């Protein structure tokens, strides 16, 4: 059984801090073919599309397209902030 990805409260908090929803955007998480390197994640602020899976929390949205969804089954989308940088 494939379960959709989950989003941590910290990831939703960070989206709220940067004002994503205020601008009509959501965090888009996609998987792209990477050729010899395998798959690569693409993460960007984008407007939700009609066929996206929408994960909502704290007034914010994370969206995943139907093609990427099987590759993100059971994934956890988080935000971390460390000395080397901050990232989803």
N, C-alpha and C positions, 0 to 999 in steps of 0.2 A: 504494500500500500504506500503510495506516495503522498507524503504530507507537505503542505506548503511551507515555505521558510517562515521563521519567526523573527520578530524584530524586538530587540531589547529596549527597555525604557530609556536607557542612556542614548541610544540612537535616535529615538523620537525626541528626546530633550535637546539634542544637538541640532536637529532639524528646526525645532522651535527657536533656538538661539540664533540661527542664521536667517530666520524668517522665510523659510521655504514656502509654507502655505500662504503667507501674506502676499507672495508674488504669484500665486496660482501654480506653484511647482510642487513636485513630489520627488523623492529620491528614486531614480530608476536604477535597478540592478539587473544587468543582462549578462549573458554568457556569449562570447563571440569565438568562432573558430580561430585558432592561432597558428595554423599551418604546422610546421615542424615542432613548434613549441607547445602544442596542445591547445587547450582552451584558455581564454583570458576573460577576466571579469571587466565589465564596463560599468562604471558608476558615475552618474551625472544627475544634475537637477533638470527635470523635464516635466512637461505637462502630461497628465495621465491621458491615455488613449482608451477608446471604447472597449477593446478586447484585453486590456491589462487586468491582472489580478491586483487588487488594491488592498494593502494592509494598512490599517489605520490605528492611531494611538495619539493621545495628547493633542488632538487637532491637526496632526501631521499625517502624511501619506508616504508609503513606500510602494512602488509599483514594479511588477515583473511581467514581461511579455510572455505569451503562450509558448513560444519556442524555447525560451530560457527556463521556463518553469520546471521541466523534468530534471534539469541539471542542478537546480537549487532545492530539490526535495530535501526536507529535514535540515536545511542550512539555518544558521543563526546569523542575522545581520546585526552588527554591533558597531559602536564607535569607541575608539581608544585614543588616548592622548598620552604620549610618552616623550622623553627627551629627544628622540630622533624624529618626532613629528606626530601629527594627528591624522587619523584616517577612519573611514568606515570599513 
